[in-house]
């Protein structure tokens, strides 16, 4: 079942985590959300900084239209029933970590007040991600004086075809006289740390987005040498991967928009590639 992002309650009736970020280091530390899950987006991250949205054009999607059908050549309708799944237009889109972070840059303003601007770029697994932002991983001042942030965005409601990674970005402003000596940004599959401040660091993404996988043969890890034409190797694809052979069922109801799914034919030919 997909996590709705709404307030949930434990059997004792107490909130399991907070609906929103109230104060970074404030009085709601007991309601800090678990890593990888965010209860409710809020631009003000509290005492030491605030988040601002900055998305690339392919990722700016109106959330009110997230479940509306989108036409895509060769695959019929995205957002409506696809891959044998009849979704509902009332499904709630969760906020989840973006697949990869590609750069973290901290800029210091030259005029008073002197602010540090954290600018992060990344890659989503597919089209349909929206409202990217940077949020603190936990509350309070860290022991190592490194601000720990997550790069998250609103995930698509429906599964998306594997058509290549999509650039995305977000900005977070640190107030004057903040106590941090560095910034660490976490995505789903990697982490980038910049220390000392200001500074910049980039990360290269070598994983195959599988946009050209259909029609090629899939080889499990260690079964094929690199560079063979017409072969897609497991070790070249993103780590979160599921391949489904003709005789295998699909267990569980966990939905992960950062998991690549490959539908294989009788001879291991990839007949469909999509992100959940």
Secondary structure, 3 states (H helix, E strand, C coil): CCCCCCCCECCCCCECCCCCCCCCCCCCHHHCCCCCCCCCCCCECCCCEEEEEECCHHHCCCHHHCCCCEEECCCEEECCCECCECCCCCCCCCEEECCEEEEEEEEECCCCCCCEEEEEEEEECCCCCEEEEEEECCCCCCCCCEEEEEEEEECCCCCEECCCCEEEEEEEEECCCCCCCEEEEECCCCEEEEECCCEEEECCCCCECCCCCCCCEEECCCCCCCCCCCEEEHHHECCCEEEECCCCCCCCCCCCCCCEEEEECCCCEEEEEEEC
